[in-house]
Amino acid sequence: MKFLSGRWPAFIGRFDGFDATSVKTAPTLQRDMLVNQKLYRANILSRLWSPDLRQVSVPVQLIVGTGDRAVRPLVYEDVESITGILVRREVESGHWSPISHAETLAEFTTEFVDSLATNRSSRVTP
């Protein structure tokens, strides 16, 4: 992990095609990578072979990177079947959209939260 953590900005910049100098890493990156690798192995891999689909009753905003090579947009096709309120947004980005498109994601999130607040207040009767 030490080898990879030292080259992480260059790797994700090359993977998604953006300037690696925009990637800021925490001093805990190497430790974080080890912990997350354990979480990934314990949770993600087993769920791929036997998913445990559950209904979600809270509003969900799904932001899909249309050019994501790690989690293909096809993965999200049936999300509507397990959610009540779903707002799906697309951004022309790769896997690391929180870095490459931070402002767009912030705008989407603000709009989503504002829409929930507006809908909630319109249901409240004085």
C-alpha positions in Angstrom: 0.0 0.0 0.0 2.9 2.4 0.7 3.9 2.2 -3.0 0.3 2.9 -4.2 -0.5 5.6 -1.6 2.5 7.6 -2.8 1.3 7.5 -6.4 -2.4 7.8 -5.7 -2.9 11.3 -7.2 -1.2 10.3 -10.4 -3.1 7.0 -10.6 -6.6 8.5 -10.2 -5.7 11.4 -12.4 -4.6 9.0 -15.2 -7.6 6.7 -14.5 -10.2 9.4 -15.0 -8.2 11.8 -17.2 -7.9 14.9 -15.1 -5.0 16.9 -13.6 -3.5 14.9 -10.8 -2.4 18.1 -9.0 -6.0 18.7 -8.1 -5.9 15.6 -5.9 -5.2 16.4 -2.3 -4.5 13.4 0.0 -4.7 13.2 3.8 -1.7 12.2 5.8 -3.6 9.1 6.8 -4.0 7.9 3.2 -1.9 4.7 3.6 -3.8 3.6 6.7 -7.1 4.6 5.2 -6.4 2.5 2.1 -5.7 -0.6 4.3 -8.8 -0.1 6.4 -11.0 0.4 3.3 -9.5 -2.6 1.5 -10.6 -4.8 4.4 -14.1 -3.2 4.3 -14.3 -3.8 0.6 -13.3 -7.4 0.9 -15.7 -8.0 3.8 -18.7 -6.3 2.2 -18.6 -5.5 -1.5 -17.4 -8.8 -3.0 -19.9 -11.0 -1.3 -22.8 -8.6 -2.2 -21.9 -8.9 -5.9 -22.6 -12.6 -5.9 -25.7 -12.5 -3.7 -27.2 -9.1 -3.4 -29.5 -8.4 -0.5 -31.9 -5.9 -2.0 -33.9 -3.9 0.6 -36.5 -1.2 0.2 -35.4 2.3 0.9 -38.1 4.6 2.3 -36.2 7.9 2.4 -35.7 10.2 -0.6 -32.6 9.2 -2.6 -30.5 11.2 -5.0 -28.5 9.1 -7.3 -25.6 10.9 -9.1 -24.3 8.7 -11.9 -20.9 9.4 -13.6 -21.7 8.6 -17.2 -18.1 7.7 -17.9 -17.4 5.8 -14.8 -15.2 2.8 -15.7 -15.2 1.3 -12.2 -18.9 1.3 -11.5 -20.7 1.3 -14.8 -23.9 3.3 -15.1 -25.7 0.0 -16.0 -25.4 -1.0 -12.3 -28.0 1.6 -11.4 -30.7 0.6 -13.9 -33.1 -1.1 -11.4 -32.6 1.3 -8.5 -36.2 2.6 -9.0 -37.5 -0.7 -7.9 -36.2 -0.4 -4.3 -36.7 3.3 -3.7 -39.7 5.4 -2.9 -38.6 8.9 -4.1 -35.6 8.8 -6.5 -34.0 11.7 -8.1 -31.4 10.5 -10.7 -28.9 13.0 -12.0 -26.1 12.3 -14.5 -22.7 14.0 -14.7 -20.3 13.6 -17.6 -17.5 12.3 -15.4 -15.5 9.2 -14.5 -15.3 7.4 -11.1 -13.7 10.3 -9.2 -16.4 12.9 -9.8 -16.1 14.3 -6.3 -12.7 15.5 -7.3 -13.2 16.4 -10.9 -16.7 17.8 -10.6 -17.0 18.9 -7.0 -19.0 22.1 -7.8 -21.5 20.1 -9.9 -22.1 17.6 -7.2 -22.5 20.4 -4.6 -25.1 22.1 -6.8 -27.0 18.8 -7.3 -26.9 18.2 -3.5 -28.1 21.7 -2.7 -31.0 21.5 -5.2 -32.0 18.1 -3.9 -32.0 19.2 -0.2 -33.8 22.4 -1.1 -36.5 20.4 -3.0 -37.0 18.2 0.0 -37.3 21.2 2.3 -39.8 22.8 0.0 -41.9 19.6 -0.4 -41.9 19.1 3.4 -43.0 22.6 4.2 -45.8 22.5 1.6 -47.2 19.4 3.3 -47.3 21.0 6.8 -50.7 22.6 7.5 -50.8 25.5 10.0 
